[in-house]
Amino acid sequence: MVKPVTPYATFLLTIGALTMFASAKDIPLIDVTVVAGESARLPCNISTSDIGDTVLLVLWYREDLGTPIYSVDARERDFSQAELWSDERELGRRAYFVRSGQTAALALDQTLPRDQATYRCRVDFRIAQTRNTRVNLTVIEPPTHLVIQDEAGNNRTSVVGPYTEGDSPFLYCDVYGGRPRPTVEWYRDDRLVTNKSVQVPGGQLRAEMALRALGRQDLRSSLRCRAYNNHRRPALESTVVVDMNLRPLDVRLLGVGQPLSAGRRYDLLCQSSGSRPPAKITWWLDGARLDGSKETLSADGNTTTSTLSFAASVDDADKRLACRAENSAVSSEALEDGARLQIHYVPVTTLKLGTSLRPESIREGSDVYFDCHVKAQPPVTRVEWRHNGRPLGPSASRGAGVILSNQSLVLQSVGRASGGNYSCVGVNSEGAGESKPFHLDVLYAPTCKPNQSRVIGVAKNERANISCEVEANPADVSFQWAFNNSADSQDVAPSRISLAGSVSYVTYTPVTELDYGTLLCWARNRVGRQRSPCVFHIVAAGRPDPVHNCSVVNASTDSLSVRCSEGFNGGLPQSFQIEVREAQSQHLRANVSSATPAFNVGGLRPGERYQASVYAHNPKGRSDPFVITAATVPAPERQLTASHQERPRGSLLTPALSVVAGVAAALLVVSLVTATLVRMLCRRRARRQRQRRKRNDAADAQAAPSPDKSAALPAAAAIAAKGDPAAAVVAAALGGPGYDGDDKNPDVIPQPAAVEHDEHADFLASCHQNISTIEGSSTGVMSPSRGRLQKQPQRAVTGPGPGGGGPYGSYCTLRNGLPLRELAPVSPPMMHSGVEQDLHTSAQTTGASLEHVGTPVGVIAHMSSATLPRHWQSPGAVPAPASSVVATPAGYPVPPRRHLYSSPVHLLTSEQLTAAGPVANKRESTV
């Protein structure tokens, strides 16, 4: 507790202070520096070197005051319990004494700028001499605040500007307060620019920043003002950012490099970069501003995009579309980018009549031409012409007086059918553009309108109104009527004629037979008079003629469709009727009327026969019927399909049956493969046999010449000597000079004289492959496909062999082959079918005819197109005759086989055949 000082103590302190001040210049000085508001400690040395010495009194003085401001009194007590005193006016409760060992200090909390002074500490010891310590306390007062101002004196706290490119502005930083004098610094993007400052009126310090020729790079640059007067506390700072208005760097028009199609809407883009604030983009078309664009800004704010929804039209072709970018905050010219529009459009066509023609005076037979004017981009690829909406192509113009030439159309000798709407169509990649139709009005003289009633039936004393309608252009017509019969011709009085447009009416009443005849009608317009009149035959009215050519065109289970051709209507309008009756009972089933002779009768019963009678009616009566019989289709019978019937249980395919079916199928496949292999082996074996026979024949021919030919020559000569030319022909053909027998006949399969037993068996097994047919009497072509082979039983036939003959071996025959029973025992040898042509040739040479040979002992049968059986010769047996020439004994009946023979039968006598020589002995002649 700090106690008040007594007056006596005050006196002593004052005396001591005066003494101290007198010698203060000899006391060392200690500097203590603090920042206002911080705690300060003023050191004081209380140490002593004397043993038993203690501190009695510690006094603190402020030299500018001369009186103590703080005391520690331990004269009457222990130092640890010393009495403390503080000047309330100077220090208040902020001061306190701090001791730490032999050192002590006066501590001041929350120092104030007024605390700055020189302090002295006096220490009185019990033994030692009094000691003084001087302390210079410096209290630093930081600057209170700073302000950044622009040239206009406006305070700036965050942004300065905006400035434009090229500006050179000045900024000021004013610092208030601070002791000692603060240091003021300017930084630009953390780079020191200046640290000079001056004191201006008002007491503040001012530092100036000069920005020279600002450019785009200075945008958003940081400017910082910093003020400080110590390093114990942070410096006072303020930062501003430079804002600038920048002109646009560029502008780009996008989307107009490609052609635009007229009638379509496009989104065109224009982009501008580098402007601050964002550029204002405007659109211009040939100097006229376009509205309706939308602008968007990029994320970094540097690029502005304007979108224009543009509907291209034909009128925009070759116009200049431009977009401009400008920044109103910058005094600079706007940037512009533009391009000429390429507009592709459907051809615009205009059809014009030839300049020398007047559209209101084109008459039938005139020549007309049109010109098609086309405006198109891209150019047209072709020009088409249309008449009443139908194209006029090469096929339409061929032979029709229509000439198409580039963009011109020529109509030669126009007729009334040529009138109508004409248009031209230009075609390019954008589409087809059709011109407005031009109506071609062809003027023509009146003509009769078709499909008028030309035969009019009128009874005597009956009044008839007869109409005459014509076609004319213009339709302003006048009429003239005349009556003509076999007696005379006269005009009809105008009083009996009436007119209604292009139709004229005449009232006519026949009284006598001479009033029936022909009414003639002419019309006239400004083009001319009708060339051929309209002819109306006035006849006595009567019943119509019957219909004809009736037929049923369709029949179903309950209906019939019948169509007929109408007859003469009797001079009056007619209608038709059909009556359908049952054919048996004549019960009427249907009665149908129609304006034309075509009927569809329903409500009939299926499978019934009906009788239909068709009549024609007019006011004079009914015609005779045309009767036709028809039947409806029977109703189909109901049949239950397998899907509607209950499947028997036994028909279900069980697994066991499946296995059996699979095994059977496998066996079938194996059997087919085996049969195929056997067949191939048989063919190979038959081929080997034929090769073996050829080798045998070649060996026999080299061993000795055949005696048959030499034997045949004397026989032929003998027959000729007897005066029998036909027999001589046969003999010469069989063995005469130049005849080679069967060696050159392709129908003959040579047989060996003796065949091994196993070869005979093999041949029988493969007989179905060895079939010989004779196609004609002269070609001898083998055709194995002429018929189906059949196995024939063996029969004993006596053949003309030495020693009597023997049985024929087994043979294979074709369908319609000669039965074995017809080959009766013969004594002459058989001749080969190939001999017939030689016989005919010899007969022509000698003048003999085979058809007039004497006694019918032998028969030479020419079977063209017949098939012959192939025989096998057993060892030692006589070869069986298998030729188309068959010889029989005299008197043996030959059964007729007309389906086998197509040539006449020629007869030879036994003597003629015998004189021909032993032909059957030749091995080559056996089939």
Secondary structure, 3 states (H helix, E strand, C coil): CCCCCCHHHHHHHHHHHHHHHHCHHHCCEEEEEEECCCCEEEEEECCCCCCCCCEEEEEEEECCCCCEEEEEECCCCCHHHCEEEECCCCCCCCEEEEEECCEEEEEECCCCHHHCEEEEEEEEECCCCCEEEEEEEEEEEEEEEEEEECCCCCEECCEEEEEECCCCCEEEEEEEEEECCCEEEEEECCEEEECCCEECCCCCEEEEEECCCCCHHHCCCEEEEEEECCCCCCCEEEEEEEEEEECCCEEEEECCCCCEECCCEEEEEEEEECCECCCEEEEEECCEEECCCEEEECCCCCEEEEEEEEECCHHHCCCEEEEEEECCCCCCCCEEEEEECCEEEEEEEEEEECCCCCHHHCECCCCEEEEEEEEEECCCCEEEEEECCEEECHHHHCCCCEEEECCEEEECCCCHHHCEEEEEEEEECCEEEECCCEEECCEEEEEECCCCCCEEECCCCCCEEEEEEEEEECCCCEEEEEEECCCCEEECCHHHEEEECCEEEEEECCCCHHHCCEEEEEEECCCCECCCCEEEEEECCCCCCCCEEEEEEEECCCCEEEEEECCCCCCCCCEEEEEEEECCCCCEEEEEEECCCEEEECCCCCCCEEEEEEEEEECCEECCCEEEEEECCCCCCCCCCCCCCCCCHHHCCCHHHHHHHHHHHHHHHHHHHHHHHHHHHHHHHHHHHHHHHHHHHHHHHHHCCCHHHHHHHHHHHHHHHCCCHHHHHHHHHHHCCCCCCCCCCCCCCCCCCCCCHHHHHHHHHCHHHCCCECCCCCCCCCCCCCCCCEECCCCCCCCCCHHHCCCCCCEEECCCCCCHHHCCCCCCCCECHHHHHHHHHHHHHHCCCHHHCCCCCEEECCCCCCECCEECCCCCCCCCCCCCECCCCCCCCCCCCCCCCCCCCEEECHHHHHHCCCHHHCHHHCC
